[in-house]
């Protein structure tokens, strides 16, 4: 009986470890988001941070965020005149760090992240900037 309980306890511990590791390495939401846009017949393109429009948008960001943009995947979605830019970070934590800025006193200000999350601009490790479309944000949030 004791041997059966030990084996069951070991199996349960292994199962819990597997589940917890799987949740840590769950992967990016970017693939699901891309598929959701493609399903709605949107054009989905990975673009470079050297793109003219992207450079213009990046120039409006705080300098700290501008420097980080080069390491992120930028996904342009478009359907007719409706457009949006999706920034795919390496993780949800990295996205929070990206949207957290340091104020004049050296304190971290994550209010931009909190507001973006509340408004539905964040999905996993991705952040959407709807340029000319509210429909894009709906698709993004539902992916």
N, C-alpha and C positions, 0 to 999 in steps of 0.2 A: 504494500500500500504506500509506504514512504517513497519507494522508488518511482511509483506512478505519479505521485504528487510532485516530486522533483522534476521528472521529465515534463510534466504539464507546465510547471513553473518556468522551466528553461525555454520551452516552446513559446509560451506567452511573452517572455522577456525578448526573445529573438523577434517575434512578430511586432512587438511594440517598437523595437529598435529599427526594424525595417520600415515601418510606417513613418516614424519620426524622420528618418533619413530621406525617405521619398518626398516628404513634404518640404524639406530643405532644398532639395534639388528638383523641384517641380517644374522648372523651366520657365521660359518666358511666355508672356501672354501675346507676344507679337504675332506668332503664327496663327493663333485663333482670331486675332483682330484682322490680320490680312485676309484670312479666309472669309470672315464676315463681310468685309467690304467687297471682295470678289464675288461673293454670292449675290450681292445687291448690284452687280455689274459696274462697280467702280474700278477705275484704273489704279493699280497699286504699283508704285515705283520706289525703289531705294535710291536716294539721292545723296550727293556729296555736300559737305559743308561749304564747299567753294561755290555752290550754285548762287547766282545773283540774288534771287529772292530770299534764299536762306540767309545769305550774308546781311541783307537789309534787316531781316527779322532779328538776327543774332545781335546786330549793332544796338538794338533797343534794350537788350538784356544787360544786367549788371556785369561788370568786367569779369568777375569771378565765374559766372555762368558761361560767358563767352569762351573762356579758356577750356572749359570742360566739354563743350559741344563737339569738338573734333573726335572724341573717343566714343560717341554715341552713334547708333544707327538712326538715320533719318528716313522716314517713310512718308512719301507724298501720296495722298489719295485724292482722286479727282473724278467727278462725273459731271460732264458739261461744264457749267460755270461754278459748280460747288467744289470747294477745295479745302483741304486741311493738311496739317503737318503733324506727324506722330513722331515723338522722340522716344526711342527705345533705349533705356539704360541697362546696365549690366545686372541690376537687381532692384527690388523695391526699395531697399535701404539706400542704394546709390541714387535712386530717383529722389528720395526724401532729402538726401544730402545736396543734390543738385538744386532743389527748390528752396533750400535753407540758406539764408544769407547772413552775413555778420553785420551788425549795425555799427554805428560810430563808436559805441562804448565797448565793442568787442564781444557783445552778446549775440548768441545764435537766435535768429528770428525765423521760425518755421511757419509763420502765418500764411505765406503764399502756398505752401504745401497743404496745410489744413483747409484753406479755402478751395484749392483745386480739387482736393479729394471730395469735399462736400458738394461741389458743383458738378461732379462727374467727369472731370478732366483727367482722372487717373484711373488706370486699369492695370493692376499688377505692377510691372516694371515699365509701363508705357504712359506717356503724357501726351495729350492731344491739344493742338492749337487750331481750333476751327477758324479758318481764314474767311471763307464766304459761305459757310454752311452750318446750320444747326442740325441737319440730318446726319452729318458725319459724327457729331457727338453722340447722337442716339445709337448709331451702329456701333461705335466704339464702346459705349457703356454696356451694350447688350452682348458683346462678344465674350 
